[in-house]
Amino acid sequence: MKRICVIDGQGGGIGSAVIKKLRDFFGENVAIIALGTNAIATAQMLKAKANRGASGENAIVQTVGKVDVIIGTIAVIMAHSMMGEVTPKMAEAVANSPAKKLLIPLSQENIEVVGISSVPLPHLIENLIEENLKDFYHDQTKGQNEHV
């Protein structure tokens, strides 16, 4: 089964919204791992129906190298972002992971990604799933049909 990791911090709202949409799209065909920079974020993502969850630097550093896709805001590859919740080790581990990274261009930091139009979060999440995980979905359903 393919593994999708969703990373979020602070209150976990963005990660929760992503996980809800992933569940709607994939059902139980993928394992969703919630990684929070803090316990509150992880708890919120688990409520959104992640299969498993863990919090903190070591959990993120150890897990991101073992998943197929990482989803989060652009802040997950920026040391000291999310009001300091993303440590340099976390940012480095995410950036160096062999997993495909799907980064939402939202940040509370003083950074603007040039060329990105201002789109509401729900539309960004829809696009992330429908455009960037379409082949991932077909690979999952193809594998299940072969076992039937």
Backbone as CSV, one residue per row, in Angstrom:
resi,resn,N_x,N_y,N_z,CA_x,CA_y,CA_z,C_x,C_y,C_z
1,MET,0.843,-1.174,0.000,0.000,0.000,0.000,0.892,1.243,0.000
2,LYS,0.549,2.200,-0.817,1.302,3.450,-0.881,1.065,4.270,0.375
3,ARG,2.099,5.034,0.748,2.034,5.853,1.959,2.161,7.327,1.617
4,ILE,1.196,8.099,2.075,1.214,9.551,1.906,1.383,10.166,3.283
5,CYS,2.369,11.038,3.402,2.658,11.712,4.658,2.184,13.161,4.548
6,VAL,1.420,13.613,5.515,0.974,15.002,5.565,1.630,15.633,6.790
7,ILE,2.345,16.727,6.558,3.050,17.423,7.640,2.396,18.777,7.867
8,ASP,2.138,19.077,9.137,1.580,20.379,9.479,2.005,20.734,10.901
9,GLY,1.798,21.977,11.250,2.165,22.459,12.573,1.075,23.341,13.119
10,GLN,1.413,24.075,14.151,0.510,24.991,14.830,-0.806,24.282,15.147
11,GLY,-1.932,24.653,14.552,-3.209,24.020,14.884,-3.598,22.840,14.018
12,GLY,-2.827,22.557,12.972,-3.106,21.408,12.119,-4.260,21.573,11.147
13,GLY,-4.739,22.789,10.966,-5.900,23.027,10.102,-5.675,22.701,8.637
14,ILE,-4.535,23.094,8.102,-4.250,22.822,6.693,-4.074,21.318,6.488
15,GLY,-3.310,20.684,7.361,-3.108,19.243,7.255,-4.415,18.474,7.364
16,SER,-5.291,18.896,8.253,-6.594,18.251,8.400,-7.424,18.377,7.132
17,ALA,-7.425,19.551,6.538,-8.175,19.757,5.292,-7.624,18.870,4.173
18,VAL,-6.308,18.755,4.100,-5.689,17.898,3.082,-6.083,16.443,3.313
19,ILE,-6.007,15.979,4.545,-6.316,14.579,4.849,-7.771,14.255,4.532
20,LYS,-8.692,15.146,4.856,-10.109,14.914,4.531,-10.296,14.729,3.026
21,LYS,-9.640,15.576,2.237,-9.768,15.464,0.776,-9.090,14.198,0.260
22,LEU,-7.953,13.837,0.841,-7.288,12.592,0.444,-8.195,11.396,0.722
23,ARG,-8.839,11.373,1.875,-9.756,10.271,2.221,-10.917,10.219,1.240
24,ASP,-11.470,11.399,0.891,-12.570,11.442,-0.076,-12.131,10.861,-1.418
25,PHE,-10.919,11.164,-1.829,-10.418,10.760,-3.144,-9.960,9.304,-3.166
26,PHE,-9.182,8.888,-2.170,-8.585,7.555,-2.160,-9.345,6.531,-1.325
27,GLY,-10.211,6.970,-0.439,-10.838,6.036,0.493,-9.772,5.403,1.369
28,GLU,-9.820,4.111,1.502,-8.837,3.387,2.314,-7.739,2.760,1.453
29,ASN,-7.588,3.206,0.211,-6.604,2.627,-0.702,-5.176,3.093,-0.464
30,VAL,-4.976,4.065,0.419,-3.632,4.536,0.760,-3.530,4.665,2.275
31,ALA,-2.313,4.595,2.770,-2.061,4.853,4.184,-1.673,6.313,4.326
32,ILE,-2.381,7.028,5.163,-2.084,8.437,5.392,-1.442,8.568,6.766
33,ILE,-0.244,9.137,6.785,0.504,9.323,8.016,0.537,10.814,8.334
34,ALA,0.026,11.173,9.495,0.009,12.566,9.937,1.248,12.825,10.780
35,LEU,2.051,13.782,10.353,3.221,14.178,11.123,3.052,15.634,11.542
36,GLY,2.928,15.847,12.821,2.757,17.197,13.332,4.037,17.707,13.953
37,THR,4.277,18.988,13.787,5.414,19.583,14.481,5.114,19.677,15.964
38,ASN,3.831,19.505,16.322,3.417,19.504,17.731,2.240,18.544,17.889
39,ALA,1.913,18.211,19.119,0.868,17.227,19.397,-0.524,17.705,18.990
40,ILE,-0.785,18.998,19.080,-2.097,19.521,18.694,-2.330,19.315,17.203
41,ALA,-1.343,19.641,16.389,-1.472,19.456,14.940,-1.691,17.985,14.604
42,THR,-0.940,17.107,15.250,-1.089,15.673,14.997,-2.486,15.202,15.388
43,ALA,-2.976,15.613,16.535,-4.306,15.206,16.999,-5.395,15.639,16.020
44,GLN,-5.280,16.848,15.506,-6.283,17.336,14.557,-6.252,16.522,13.258
45,MET,-5.051,16.168,12.807,-4.947,15.386,11.564,-5.437,13.957,11.777
46,LEU,-5.237,13.412,12.963,-5.775,12.076,13.254,-7.305,12.103,13.270
47,LYS,-7.896,13.183,13.777,-9.354,13.328,13.750,-9.888,13.383,12.317
48,ALA,-9.044,13.857,11.400,-9.439,13.952,9.992,-9.314,12.601,9.279
49,LYS,-8.959,11.555,10.002,-8.915,10.167,9.516,-7.575,9.727,8.947
50,ALA,-6.482,10.283,9.465,-5.170,9.730,9.120,-5.081,8.346,9.761
51,ASN,-4.336,7.441,9.123,-4.185,6.088,9.668,-3.323,6.070,10.923
52,ARG,-2.265,6.854,10.886,-1.323,6.913,12.005,-0.822,8.330,12.137
53,GLY,-0.238,8.634,13.284,0.306,9.965,13.474,1.395,9.971,14.513
54,ALA,2.266,10.947,14.379,3.345,11.140,15.342,3.713,12.613,15.346
55,SER,4.369,13.029,16.429,4.697,14.442,16.598,6.174,14.643,16.860
56,GLY,6.673,15.795,16.435,8.006,16.228,16.799,9.086,15.938,15.777
57,GLU,10.256,16.471,16.109,11.398,16.411,15.193,11.801,14.987,14.831
58,ASN,11.995,14.135,15.820,12.478,12.792,15.519,11.475,12.002,14.690
59,ALA,10.189,12.139,14.992,9.163,11.436,14.216,9.203,11.862,12.749
60,ILE,9.344,13.151,12.517,9.386,13.649,11.141,10.667,13.189,10.452
61,VAL,11.796,13.353,11.099,13.087,12.976,10.506,13.107,11.489,10.153
62,GLN,12.587,10.647,11.028,12.621,9.204,10.810,11.606,8.725,9.777
63,THR,10.487,9.404,9.644,9.395,8.923,8.794,9.473,9.386,7.351
64,VAL,9.926,10.600,7.104,9.845,11.138,5.736,10.663,10.349,4.716
65,GLY,11.630,9.602,5.148,12.403,8.786,4.219,11.748,7.459,3.881
66,LYS,10.603,7.177,4.514,9.936,5.879,4.348,8.568,5.986,3.693
67,VAL,8.253,7.138,3.107,6.943,7.333,2.490,7.100,7.582,0.996
68,ASP,5.979,7.517,0.288,5.999,7.711,-1.163,5.761,9.158,-1.574
69,VAL,4.937,9.867,-0.795,4.593,11.261,-1.090,4.559,12.038,0.220
70,ILE,5.078,13.262,0.180,5.006,14.190,1.316,4.177,15.390,0.880
71,ILE,3.191,15.742,1.697,2.347,16.908,1.412,2.431,17.858,2.607
72,GLY,2.606,19.127,2.307,2.637,20.155,3.339,2.734,21.515,2.686
73,THR,2.782,22.541,3.500,3.003,23.870,2.936,4.489,24.016,2.634
74,ILE,4.811,25.032,1.896,6.210,25.292,1.543,7.070,25.469,2.800
75,ALA,6.445,25.821,3.893,7.166,26.039,5.155,7.869,24.780,5.660
76,VAL,7.439,23.581,5.238,8.054,22.355,5.768,9.482,22.154,5.277
77,ILE,9.910,22.929,4.295,11.305,22.842,3.844,12.097,24.094,4.230
78,MET,11.517,24.897,5.142,12.160,26.128,5.587,12.465,26.052,7.078
79,ALA,13.731,25.989,7.427,14.124,25.947,8.840,13.583,27.159,9.582
80,HIS,13.107,26.947,10.767,12.610,27.964,11.688,11.262,28.560,11.275
81,SER,10.593,27.969,10.295,9.276,28.471,9.896,8.212,27.996,10.875
82,MET,6.980,28.336,10.640,5.850,28.028,11.523,6.153,28.492,12.951
83,MET,6.624,29.713,13.068,6.964,30.326,14.353,8.018,29.512,15.101
84,GLY,8.933,28.937,14.344,10.034,28.181,14.934,9.770,26.707,15.116
85,GLU,8.584,26.222,14.768,8.256,24.815,14.964,9.019,23.887,14.019
86,VAL,9.366,24.367,12.829,10.123,23.537,11.887,11.607,23.742,12.180
87,THR,12.233,22.704,12.688,13.652,22.786,13.023,14.494,22.581,11.760
88,PRO,15.762,22.982,11.802,16.633,22.734,10.650,16.700,21.244,10.278
89,LYS,16.709,20.351,11.264,16.745,18.908,10.964,15.483,18.456,10.242
90,MET,14.324,18.983,10.644,13.063,18.637,9.979,13.095,19.093,8.516
91,ALA,13.447,20.346,8.312,13.468,20.908,6.958,14.437,20.139,6.069
92,GLU,15.597,19.813,6.594,16.592,19.066,5.822,16.088,17.662,5.496
93,ALA,15.484,16.985,6.454,14.982,15.630,6.226,13.902,15.615,5.147
94,VAL,12.993,16.584,5.194,11.938,16.655,4.177,12.554,16.942,2.808
95,ALA,13.426,17.925,2.749,14.042,18.290,1.465,14.858,17.147,0.878
96,ASN,15.529,16.360,1.724,16.381,15.271,1.236,15.653,13.960,1.043
97,SER,14.415,13.866,1.450,13.657,12.626,1.298,13.509,12.272,-0.180
98,PRO,13.606,10.982,-0.514,13.394,10.577,-1.909,11.921,10.633,-2.321
99,ALA,11.019,10.863,-1.375,9.586,10.922,-1.676,9.272,12.117,-2.564
100,LYS,8.206,11.967,-3.344,7.693,13.098,-4.116,7.134,14.104,-3.118
101,LYS,7.468,15.378,-3.298,7.009,16.424,-2.396,5.996,17.311,-3.111
102,LEU,4.815,17.422,-2.539,3.780,18.303,-3.061,3.592,19.415,-2.037
103,LEU,4.084,20.603,-2.372,4.114,21.715,-1.425,3.083,22.775,-1.795
104,ILE,2.270,23.119,-0.835,1.246,24.142,-1.016,1.913,25.498,-0.805
105,PRO,1.750,26.421,-1.752,2.471,27.706,-1.675,1.864,28.685,-0.681
106,LEU,1.754,28.266,0.568,1.279,29.130,1.643,2.364,29.216,2.696
107,SER,2.584,30.402,3.207,3.583,30.568,4.250,3.271,31.809,5.055
108,GLN,3.511,31.719,6.361,3.370,32.892,7.213,4.674,33.675,7.247
109,GLU,5.679,33.138,6.606,6.982,33.790,6.603,6.974,34.928,5.589
110,ASN,8.022,35.710,5.596,8.138,36.837,4.677,8.693,36.354,3.335
111,ILE,7.981,35.400,2.742,8.404,34.795,1.477,7.221,34.780,0.533
112,GLU,7.479,35.148,-0.695,6.452,35.083,-1.721,7.005,34.280,-2.888
113,VAL,6.248,33.284,-3.314,6.655,32.483,-4.458,6.150,33.210,-5.703
114,VAL,7.059,33.693,-6.506,6.725,34.489,-7.679,6.086,33.593,-8.738
115,GLY,5.064,34.107,-9.387,4.407,33.367,-10.455,3.216,32.554,-9.977
116,ILE,2.958,32.556,-8.692,1.837,31.827,-8.132,0.701,32.818,-7.900
117,SER,-0.465,32.518,-8.471,-1.598,33.412,-8.266,-2.251,33.087,-6.923
118,SER,-2.927,34.051,-6.380,-3.584,33.885,-5.095,-4.854,33.050,-5.297
119,VAL,-4.838,31.836,-4.769,-5.954,30.898,-4.919,-6.371,30.448,-3.525
120,PRO,-7.672,30.352,-3.267,-8.116,29.892,-1.944,-7.616,28.473,-1.635
121,LEU,-7.368,28.216,-0.366,-6.837,26.921,0.064,-7.646,25.727,-0.453
122,PRO,-8.978,25.731,-0.379,-9.709,24.561,-0.877,-9.414,24.249,-2.353
123,HIS,-9.228,25.289,-3.152,-8.900,25.065,-4.572,-7.489,24.516,-4.723
124,LEU,-6.561,24.995,-3.909,-5.195,24.475,-3.954,-5.169,22.987,-3.602
125,ILE,-5.945,22.599,-2.606,-5.980,21.195,-2.197,-6.609,20.334,-3.290
126,GLU,-7.691,20.802,-3.876,-8.323,20.066,-4.986,-7.326,19.859,-6.118
127,ASN,-6.620,20.923,-6.494,-5.637,20.836,-7.568,-4.513,19.878,-7.199
128,LEU,-4.041,19.966,-5.977,-2.965,19.097,-5.507,-3.345,17.630,-5.714
129,ILE,-4.543,17.275,-5.332,-4.970,15.883,-5.418,-5.318,15.484,-6.854
130,GLU,-6.156,16.252,-7.501,-6.640,15.860,-8.827,-5.559,15.929,-9.906
131,GLU,-4.686,16.910,-9.831,-3.665,17.057,-10.867,-2.372,16.324,-10.552
132,ASN,-1.981,16.303,-9.290,-0.671,15.771,-8.932,-0.690,14.347,-8.409
133,LEU,-1.847,13.857,-8.010,-1.925,12.494,-7.503,-2.786,11.581,-8.381
134,LYS,-3.157,12.074,-9.553,-3.987,11.295,-10.473,-3.321,9.960,-10.828
135,ASP,-2.049,9.994,-11.227,-1.344,8.770,-11.587,-1.140,7.880,-10.370
136,PHE,-0.911,8.485,-9.236,-0.747,7.757,-7.984,-2.019,6.961,-7.692
137,TYR,-3.172,7.577,-7.915,-4.465,6.923,-7.698,-4.628,5.744,-8.646
138,HIS,-4.316,5.954,-9.917,-4.469,4.873,-10.888,-3.532,3.709,-10.590
139,ASP,-2.325,4.008,-10.101,-1.397,2.945,-9.710,-1.981,2.135,-8.554
140,GLN,-2.633,2.809,-7.614,-3.217,2.117,-6.460,-4.367,1.217,-6.874
141,THR,-5.279,1.728,-7.695,-6.431,0.921,-8.082,-6.022,-0.197,-9.032
142,LYS,-5.016,0.035,-9.861,-4.515,-1.007,-10.760,-3.954,-2.163,-9.937
143,GLY,-3.165,-1.860,-8.922,-2.580,-2.894,-8.074,-3.640,-3.719,-7.362
144,GLN,-4.736,-3.085,-6.950,-5.796,-3.817,-6.255,-6.556,-4.704,-7.209
145,ASN,-6.793,-4.228,-8.423,-7.543,-5.024,-9.396,-6.755,-6.259,-9.815
146,GLU,-5.424,-6.184,-9.790,-4.617,-7.326,-10.163,-4.685,-8.431,-9.128
147,HIS,-4.986,-8.073,-7.863,-5.039,-9.063,-6.794,-6.399,-9.738,-6.705
148,VAL,-7.385,-9.233,-7.417,-8.751,-9.770,-7.315,-8.880,-11.010,-8.141
